[in-house]
């Protein structure tokens, strides 16, 4: 079965208005793995999908995304604050409405330190 895209946004230089004619497109998103793949002992679940080229496209599996977001990961948090939405779903809109609850000052600070 195929992973379902729950949310996809523009990030990077194009989101922040720093792009030029040589800039590529950077996308990040969230996907859901089919339950059959999660429960199967024979299938390896991928937590991150990464495609590079003229369009860099990185997506995170929902549970993995939430773990990284609550740890203050800036690349993941950018997905919830991007205002350039390519596609989304109701469940992610609810998450965006409550995104401030994911933030922990200490964890965000420590994530910025590396």
DRENPA-3360 file (N, C-alpha, C; in nm, 2 decimals, always signed):
BEGIN
1 = XXXXXXXX = +0.08/-0.12/+0.00/+0.00/+0.00/+0.00/+0.09/+0.13/+0.00 ~ +0.03/+0.24/-0.04/+0.10/+0.36/-0.06/+0.08/+0.45/+0.07 ~ +0.19/+0.52/+0.10/+0.18/+0.62/+0.21/+0.08/+0.74/+0.17 ~ +0.01/+0.79/+0.26/-0.09/+0.90/+0.23/-0.02/+1.03/+0.28 ~ -0.01/+1.13/+0.19/+0.04/+1.26/+0.22/-0.07/+1.33/+0.30 ~ -0.03/+1.38/+0.42/-0.13/+1.46/+0.51/-0.11/+1.61/+0.49 ~ +0.02/+1.65/+0.46/+0.05/+1.79/+0.46/+0.18/+1.81/+0.38 ~ +0.18/+1.91/+0.30/+0.30/+1.95/+0.22/+0.31/+2.10/+0.21;
9 = XXXXXXXX = +0.42/+2.15/+0.24/+0.44/+2.30/+0.23/+0.57/+2.34/+0.17 ~ +0.58/+2.46/+0.13/+0.71/+2.52/+0.08/+0.79/+2.57/+0.20 ~ +0.92/+2.54/+0.20/+1.01/+2.59/+0.31/+1.14/+2.65/+0.24 ~ +1.23/+2.68/+0.32/+1.36/+2.73/+0.27/+1.35/+2.87/+0.21 ~ +1.44/+2.90/+0.12/+1.45/+3.03/+0.07/+1.33/+3.09/+0.00 ~ +1.25/+3.01/-0.06/+1.12/+3.06/-0.12/+1.02/+3.09/-0.02 ~ +1.02/+3.02/+0.09/+0.92/+3.06/+0.20/+0.96/+3.19/+0.26 ~ +1.09/+3.22/+0.28/+1.14/+3.33/+0.35/+1.17/+3.45/+0.26;
17 = XXXXXXXX = +1.14/+3.44/+0.13/+1.17/+3.54/+0.03/+1.31/+3.57/+0.00 ~ +1.40/+3.47/+0.02/+1.54/+3.49/+0.00/+1.59/+3.42/-0.13 ~ +1.49/+3.37/-0.21/+1.53/+3.30/-0.33/+1.57/+3.39/-0.44 ~ +1.65/+3.33/-0.54/+1.69/+3.40/-0.66/+1.66/+3.31/-0.78 ~ +1.71/+3.35/-0.90/+1.68/+3.27/-1.02/+1.75/+3.13/-1.01 ~ +1.85/+3.11/-0.93/+1.92/+2.98/-0.92/+1.86/+2.89/-0.80 ~ +1.77/+2.95/-0.73/+1.72/+2.87/-0.61/+1.63/+2.75/-0.65 ~ +1.64/+2.64/-0.58/+1.56/+2.53/-0.61/+1.43/+2.54/-0.52;
25 = XXXXXXXX = +1.34/+2.45/-0.53/+1.22/+2.44/-0.45/+1.24/+2.34/-0.34 ~ +1.21/+2.38/-0.22/+1.22/+2.30/-0.10/+1.08/+2.27/-0.04 ~ +1.05/+2.15/-0.03/+0.92/+2.11/+0.02/+0.94/+2.02/+0.14 ~ +0.85/+2.03/+0.24/+0.85/+1.94/+0.35/+0.71/+1.90/+0.38 ~ +0.69/+1.77/+0.43/+0.56/+1.73/+0.45/+0.55/+1.62/+0.56 ~ +0.42/+1.58/+0.58/+0.39/+1.48/+0.68/+0.31/+1.37/+0.60 ~ +0.34/+1.24/+0.63/+0.27/+1.13/+0.56/+0.22/+1.03/+0.67 ~ +0.12/+0.95/+0.63/+0.07/+0.85/+0.71/+0.10/+0.71/+0.65;
33 = XXXXXXXX = +0.15/+0.62/+0.73/+0.18/+0.49/+0.68/+0.05/+0.40/+0.70 ~ +0.01/+0.32/+0.59/-0.11/+0.24/+0.61/-0.09/+0.14/+0.73 ~ -0.20/+0.12/+0.80/-0.20/+0.03/+0.92/-0.14/-0.10/+0.89 ~ -0.17/-0.16/+0.77/-0.12/-0.29/+0.74/+0.04/-0.29/+0.74 ~ +0.10/-0.18/+0.70/+0.24/-0.17/+0.70/+0.30/-0.16/+0.84 ~ +0.23/-0.09/+0.92/+0.27/-0.07/+1.06/+0.26/-0.21/+1.14 ~ +0.16/-0.29/+1.12/+0.14/-0.41/+1.19/+0.21/-0.53/+1.13 ~ +0.25/-0.52/+1.01/+0.32/-0.63/+0.94/+0.46/-0.65/+0.99;
41 = XXXXXXXX = +0.49/-0.78/+1.03/+0.63/-0.81/+1.07/+0.73/-0.82/+0.95 ~ +0.68/-0.81/+0.83/+0.76/-0.83/+0.71/+0.79/-0.70/+0.64 ~ +0.73/-0.59/+0.68/+0.75/-0.47/+0.61/+0.83/-0.37/+0.70 ~ +0.93/-0.31/+0.64/+1.01/-0.21/+0.71/+0.94/-0.07/+0.69 ~ +0.91/-0.01/+0.80/+0.85/+0.12/+0.79/+0.95/+0.23/+0.78 ~ +0.94/+0.32/+0.68/+1.03/+0.43/+0.66/+0.97/+0.55/+0.73 ~ +1.05/+0.62/+0.81/+1.01/+0.73/+0.89/+1.03/+0.86/+0.81 ~ +1.12/+0.86/+0.72/+1.15/+0.98/+0.64/+1.16/+0.95/+0.49;
49 = XXXXXXXX = +1.11/+1.03/+0.41/+1.12/+1.02/+0.26/+1.20/+1.14/+0.22 ~ +1.30/+1.12/+0.14/+1.39/+1.23/+0.10/+1.42/+1.22/-0.05 ~ +1.39/+1.32/-0.13/+1.42/+1.33/-0.27/+1.49/+1.46/-0.30 ~ +1.61/+1.45/-0.36/+1.68/+1.57/-0.39/+1.69/+1.59/-0.54 ~ +1.71/+1.71/-0.58/+1.72/+1.75/-0.72/+1.69/+1.90/-0.74 ~ +1.62/+1.94/-0.84/+1.57/+2.07/-0.86/+1.46/+2.10/-0.76 ~ +1.40/+2.00/-0.71/+1.30/+2.01/-0.60/+1.34/+1.91/-0.49 ~ +1.38/+1.97/-0.38/+1.41/+1.89/-0.26/+1.28/+1.86/-0.18;
57 = XXXXXXXX = +1.24/+1.74/-0.16/+1.12/+1.70/-0.10/+1.14/+1.61/+0.01 ~ +1.12/+1.65/+0.14/+1.14/+1.57/+0.25/+1.01/+1.56/+0.33 ~ +0.97/+1.44/+0.36/+0.85/+1.41/+0.43/+0.88/+1.32/+0.55 ~ +0.80/+1.34/+0.66/+0.81/+1.27/+0.78/+0.69/+1.19/+0.81 ~ +0.71/+1.07/+0.86/+0.59/+0.99/+0.91/+0.53/+1.06/+1.03 ~ +0.40/+1.06/+1.04/+0.33/+1.14/+1.14/+0.38/+1.12/+1.28 ~ +0.40/+0.99/+1.33/+0.45/+0.97/+1.47/+0.59/+1.03/+1.48 ~ +0.68/+1.00/+1.39/+0.81/+1.05/+1.39/+0.81/+1.20/+1.39;
65 = XXXXXXXX = +0.73/+1.26/+1.31/+0.72/+1.41/+1.30/+0.68/+1.46/+1.43 ~ +0.58/+1.41/+1.50/+0.54/+1.46/+1.63/+0.65/+1.44/+1.74 ~ +0.73/+1.34/+1.73/+0.84/+1.32/+1.83/+0.94/+1.43/+1.80 ~ +0.98/+1.45/+1.68/+1.08/+1.56/+1.65/+1.02/+1.70/+1.68 ~ +0.89/+1.72/+1.66/+0.84/+1.85/+1.69/+0.84/+1.88/+1.84 ~ +0.81/+1.78/+1.92/+0.81/+1.80/+2.06/+0.95/+1.81/+2.12 ~ +1.05/+1.77/+2.04/+1.19/+1.79/+2.08/+1.24/+1.92/+2.03 ~ +1.16/+2.00/+1.96/+1.21/+2.14/+1.92/+1.28/+2.14/+1.79;
73 = XXXXXXXX = +1.27/+2.03/+1.71/+1.35/+2.03/+1.58/+1.30/+2.14/+1.49 ~ +1.39/+2.24/+1.46/+1.35/+2.35/+1.38/+1.30/+2.32/+1.24 ~ +1.36/+2.22/+1.18/+1.32/+2.18/+1.04/+1.18/+2.13/+1.04 ~ +1.14/+2.06/+1.14/+1.01/+2.00/+1.15/+0.91/+2.11/+1.19 ~ +0.95/+2.19/+1.29/+0.85/+2.30/+1.33/+0.82/+2.39/+1.22 ~ +0.91/+2.42/+1.13/+0.89/+2.50/+1.01/+0.77/+2.46/+0.93 ~ +0.75/+2.33/+0.93/+0.64/+2.27/+0.85/+0.50/+2.32/+0.91 ~ +0.49/+2.34/+1.04/+0.37/+2.38/+1.10/+0.35/+2.53/+1.09;
81 = XXXXXXXX = +0.45/+2.61/+1.06/+0.44/+2.75/+1.05/+0.45/+2.81/+0.91 ~ +0.47/+2.72/+0.81/+0.48/+2.77/+0.67/+0.34/+2.81/+0.63 ~ +0.33/+2.93/+0.56/+0.20/+2.97/+0.51/+0.19/+2.94/+0.36 ~ +0.28/+2.87/+0.31/+0.27/+2.83/+0.17/+0.24/+2.68/+0.16 ~ +0.11/+2.65/+0.17/+0.06/+2.51/+0.18/+0.03/+2.46/+0.04 ~ +0.09/+2.35/+0.00/+0.06/+2.28/-0.12/-0.06/+2.20/-0.11 ~ -0.07/+2.11/+0.00/-0.18/+2.03/+0.03/-0.19/+2.00/+0.17 ~ -0.31/+1.98/+0.23/-0.32/+1.95/+0.37/-0.45/+1.87/+0.39;
89 = XXXXXXXX = -0.47/+1.83/+0.52/-0.59/+1.75/+0.56/-0.64/+1.81/+0.69 ~ -0.76/+1.77/+0.72/-0.83/+1.82/+0.84/-0.75/+1.79/+0.97 ~ -0.69/+1.67/+0.98/-0.62/+1.63/+1.10/-0.49/+1.72/+1.12 ~ -0.43/+1.76/+1.01/-0.31/+1.85/+1.02/-0.36/+1.99/+1.05 ~ -0.47/+2.03/+1.00/-0.52/+2.17/+1.03/-0.55/+2.18/+1.18 ~ -0.60/+2.07/+1.24/-0.62/+2.07/+1.38/-0.49/+2.08/+1.46 ~ -0.39/+2.01/+1.41/-0.26/+2.01/+1.47/-0.20/+2.15/+1.46 ~ -0.22/+2.22/+1.34/-0.17/+2.36/+1.32/-0.24/+2.45/+1.42;
97 = XXXXXXXX = -0.37/+2.43/+1.44/-0.44/+2.52/+1.54/-0.39/+2.50/+1.68 ~ -0.33/+2.39/+1.71/-0.27/+2.36/+1.84/-0.12/+2.35/+1.85 ~ -0.05/+2.40/+1.74/+0.09/+2.39/+1.73/+0.17/+2.45/+1.84 ~ +0.12/+2.56/+1.90/+0.18/+2.62/+2.02/+0.20/+2.52/+2.13 ~ +0.11/+2.42/+2.14/+0.12/+2.33/+2.25/+0.24/+2.23/+2.24 ~ +0.30/+2.23/+2.12/+0.41/+2.14/+2.10/+0.54/+2.21/+2.14 ~ +0.54/+2.34/+2.16/+0.66/+2.41/+2.19/+0.70/+2.41/+2.34 ~ +0.82/+2.38/+2.36/+0.88/+2.38/+2.50/+1.00/+2.47/+2.49;
105 = XXXXXXXX = +1.00/+2.58/+2.56/+1.11/+2.68/+2.54/+1.25/+2.61/+2.56 ~ +1.27/+2.53/+2.66/+1.40/+2.46/+2.69/+1.44/+2.37/+2.57 ~ +1.34/+2.29/+2.52/+1.38/+2.20/+2.41/+1.41/+2.27/+2.28 ~ +1.33/+2.38/+2.25/+1.36/+2.46/+2.13/+1.50/+2.52/+2.14 ~ +1.53/+2.57/+2.26/+1.66/+2.64/+2.28/+1.77/+2.53/+2.26 ~ +1.76/+2.42/+2.32/+1.86/+2.31/+2.31/+1.87/+2.26/+2.17 ~ +1.76/+2.25/+2.10/+1.76/+2.21/+1.96/+1.84/+2.31/+1.87 ~ +1.83/+2.43/+1.90/+1.90/+2.54/+1.82/+2.05/+2.53/+1.85;
113 = XX = +2.09/+2.48/+1.96/+2.23/+2.47/+2.00/+2.30/+2.35/+1.92 ~ +2.21/+2.26/+1.87/+2.26/+2.14/+1.80/+2.26/+2.02/+1.88;
% end
